[in-house]
Structure formats: C-alpha cells, structure tokens
Amino acid sequence: MRKPKRARAAKAKKGRKTSAGRPGAAAKAPAKPARRRAPAAAAACANATIRGLKSKLREALLRVSELEAAADTDFLLDIPNRRGFERELARAIAYMKRYRASGALIVLDVDRLKPINDSFGHAAGDEVLKAIVATLTRQVRASDVVGRLGGDEFALLLWNLNETDAKAKAASFEQAIDELSFVFRGQQVTAGASAGVALLGPHSDAGRALEEADAAMYVRKARRRHEPRIRLVSSER
C-alpha cells in the first residue's frame, strides 16, 4: 500500500535537514600541512654545525696559546722573558710546596756588556748574548729553565740542588762565560758574568727569591770589579 504524498514529502525534508547539519559534509577538505624534514637529516645538519663550531674553537684556542707563548718569550734569544720566567718560577715553587721539593735560583748579569754595544754596535752585543744563552743551556738539564729578565740579566731555575751545589754551578757559569771569545772589527773581545744564588723550597716566595738572588749577584759583581772581564785586544798585537 503506497504511503500518502504528505508522508513522503515530510520524510524527504527530514533527510535534507540531516545532511545539512553534518559538519564539513559539503565543505572542502583542508590542505595537508607541509611535510617536516626527516629526523635523520635534521640530526646530520646539527652534527655538522657542532663539528664546525668545535673546529673553530680549537683554532681559537691554538691561536690564544700561540699568543701567550709569544708574550712569554724573548724574541731575540728564544727563551722565556721576565714574564715567562716568573710564571715558571711561581709554578715551580707551587710544586715544591706540594711535594716538598727543592731547587735553586741563579741570577746572572753579563759584566760590562755596554762597552761592547758602545764600541761595536748592538749587533755585536746580540751575538754575545746569543753565545751566552747557548753556553748556559748546554750546562743545564731539560727540566731546568733559562730566562732573560731584561737587558744583560738572566735567571736560571735549577731543580734539586743544595746550597753547595748551587754555588758551584753558579761559579761554573761564570767561568764558562769568562772563557767565551769574540772578534769584532779585528779586535778580540771577551765578556764575563757575575752570578748570585737563592735557594728554593716549600717556604719560598717567588718575589723574595728573585730579590735575594739579585742582591747576591750585585755583591758578587762588586767583588769581581778589580778583575777585568772584558778585553779589547787588537789582532795586530
């Protein structure tokens, strides 16, 4: 039996309402978000950046180390300058305090280097200084330190020496430098040196040790003044 027209119309109207009420039924589907970079590719990029930064950091640290070394080194003689030597001395005393070690500090001044510079020029004086450094370094151990405090004054840090041995070592330095001989403009030149000693140990202070060795050096220099330590002898004689 067929349903009345009125019932069929009502049913159709109800179906239209239901379809219209569904959210997004007739709306266009939203666009898909852009695909993100794969996790493996992102990690590789981050690792490459990190490696690049580490490389730059190593280069910067190496450059800093080179500049520090240059600031602590005498450009003419290639040994520690005052700043570098004082740093080594402070480290040595810190080690002695911790491990109850000992050593000696020797301050050595070249006798009358100024007459050589005045008579033959600073190039001649530089040659004398280089020969003195070579002489000193030949007579010390690899663990010892030879430094230039400035001008014609040097300092030596020597490990494990008692007072007797330290003074004997200072005397051997003086003798070795006294025996050096040079010829400038046809004249034979010899230069001497005076050395003062200060002992180092767990209770030492770097500043006081330098002052003590320096004072001892001047006492020694005063005693040697009556002995000529530089001769200018014509090669014709």
C-alpha positions in Angstrom: 0.0 0.0 0.0 1.5 3.3 -1.0 2.2 5.9 1.6 0.4 9.2 1.3 2.2 12.0 -0.5 2.2 14.1 2.6 4.3 11.4 4.5 6.7 11.0 1.6 7.3 14.8 1.5 8.0 15.0 5.2 10.5 12.2 5.1 12.4 13.8 2.3 12.5 17.2 4.1 13.9 15.5 7.2 16.7 13.8 5.2 17.7 17.2 3.7 18.0 18.7 7.2 20.1 15.8 8.5 22.6 16.2 5.6 22.9 19.9 6.1 23.6 19.6 9.8 26.6 17.3 9.4 29.8 19.4 10.0 32.0 19.6 6.9 29.7 17.4 4.9 29.7 19.8 2.0 32.9 21.8 2.9 36.2 21.3 1.0 38.8 19.1 2.8 41.6 21.2 4.5 45.0 21.3 2.8 47.6 18.9 4.3 50.4 20.6 6.3 53.9 20.8 4.7 56.0 17.7 5.4 58.7 18.3 8.1 62.4 17.5 7.5 63.1 13.9 8.3 64.7 13.4 11.8 67.8 11.8 10.4 68.5 14.8 8.0 68.0 17.3 10.8 70.3 15.4 13.2 73.0 15.3 10.5 72.8 19.0 9.9 73.0 19.7 13.6 76.1 17.4 14.0 77.8 19.2 11.1 77.2 22.5 12.7 78.6 21.3 16.0 81.7 19.9 14.3 82.2 23.2 12.6 82.0 25.1 15.9 84.3 22.7 17.6 86.9 23.2 14.8 86.7 27.0 15.1 87.1 26.7 18.9 90.2 24.5 18.5 91.7 27.1 16.1 90.9 29.9 18.5 92.4 28.1 21.5 95.5 27.3 19.4 95.8 30.9 18.5 95.5 32.0 22.1 98.2 29.5 23.1 100.5 30.9 20.4 99.9 34.5 21.5 100.5 33.6 25.2 103.8 31.8 24.2 104.9 34.8 22.2 104.2 37.1 25.1 106.3 34.9 27.4 109.3 34.5 25.1 112.2 36.7 24.4 112.1 37.3 20.6 115.9 37.6 20.2 117.1 34.6 22.3 114.0 32.3 22.1 114.0 31.7 25.9 111.4 32.9 28.5 111.4 36.6 29.1 110.8 38.1 32.6 107.1 37.4 32.4 107.6 33.9 31.2 110.3 33.1 33.7 108.4 34.5 36.7 105.4 32.3 35.7 107.7 29.2 35.5 109.2 30.2 38.9 105.8 30.5 40.5 104.8 27.1 39.2 108.0 25.5 40.4 107.5 26.9 43.9 103.9 25.7 44.0 105.2 22.3 43.0 107.8 22.4 45.8 105.2 23.4 48.4 103.0 20.4 47.4 105.7 17.8 47.0 108.4 19.1 49.4 110.9 19.5 46.6 113.9 21.9 46.4 116.0 23.8 43.9 118.0 27.0 43.3 117.5 30.3 41.6 120.6 31.9 40.0 120.5 35.5 38.7 123.4 36.2 36.3 124.4 39.6 34.9 126.8 40.0 32.0 129.8 42.1 33.0 130.1 45.3 31.1 128.0 44.4 28.0 127.5 48.1 27.5 131.1 48.7 26.3 130.6 46.1 23.6 127.5 47.8 22.4 129.1 51.2 22.5 132.3 50.0 20.7 130.9 47.6 18.2 127.2 48.2 18.0 124.2 46.3 19.3 124.5 43.6 16.7 127.8 42.6 18.4 126.1 42.7 21.8 123.3 40.5 20.4 125.9 38.0 19.3 127.4 37.9 22.7 124.0 37.4 24.4 123.2 34.5 22.0 126.5 32.8 22.7 125.9 33.2 26.5 122.5 31.6 26.2 123.9 28.7 24.2 126.6 28.2 26.9 124.1 28.3 29.7 121.6 25.9 28.1 124.4 23.4 27.4 125.1 23.2 31.1 121.6 22.7 32.5 119.1 19.8 32.4 116.0 19.7 30.3 113.9 20.3 33.4 115.8 23.5 34.3 114.8 26.9 32.9 116.9 29.6 31.5 115.2 33.0 31.1 116.1 36.6 30.3 115.0 39.1 32.9 115.9 42.0 30.7 118.9 43.7 29.1 122.0 41.7 30.1 120.5 40.0 33.1 119.5 36.3 33.1 117.9 33.9 35.6 118.2 30.1 35.9 115.8 27.8 37.7 117.6 24.7 38.7 116.0 21.7 40.4 117.2 19.6 43.3 120.4 21.5 44.3 121.7 22.2 47.7 123.5 25.3 48.6 127.0 23.9 47.9 126.0 22.5 44.5 124.1 25.7 43.6 127.1 27.9 44.3 129.4 25.6 42.4 127.0 25.7 39.5 127.0 29.5 39.6 130.8 29.5 39.6 130.9 27.2 36.6 128.5 29.5 34.7 130.8 32.4 35.4 133.9 30.5 34.2 132.2 29.3 31.0 131.2 32.9 30.1 134.6 34.3 31.0 136.1 31.9 28.5 133.9 33.0 25.6 135.9 34.9 23.0 134.7 37.0 20.0 136.3 39.0 17.3 134.7 42.3 16.2 136.3 44.7 13.7 139.6 42.9 14.1 139.6 43.1 17.9 139.3 40.2 20.3 136.6 40.6 22.8 135.8 38.6 26.0 132.9 39.2 28.3 132.4 37.9 31.8 129.4 37.5 34.1 128.5 37.7 37.8 126.1 35.3 39.4 124.1 35.3 42.7 122.2 32.4 44.3 119.0 32.0 46.2 117.8 28.6 47.5 114.2 27.4 46.7 112.0 25.2 48.8 108.4 24.7 50.1 108.5 28.0 52.0 109.9 30.2 49.2 108.3 33.2 47.7 109.0 34.0 44.0 109.4 37.7 44.5 111.6 37.4 47.5 113.7 34.7 45.9 114.4 37.0 42.9 115.3 39.9 45.2 117.7 37.7 47.2 119.4 36.2 44.1 119.7 39.7 42.6 121.2 41.1 45.7 123.7 38.3 45.9 124.6 38.9 42.2 125.5 42.5 42.9 127.7 41.5 45.8 129.5 39.1 43.6 129.8 41.8 40.8 131.4 44.2 43.3 134.0 41.6 44.2 134.9 41.0 40.6 135.3 44.7 39.6 139.0 44.6 40.2 139.3 41.7 37.7 138.8 42.9 34.1 136.2 40.7 32.5 136.3 42.3 29.0 139.4 42.8 26.9 139.6 44.7 23.7 142.8 43.5 22.1 143.9 44.5 18.6 144.5 41.5 16.4 147.7 43.2 15.2 149.3 42.8 18.6 
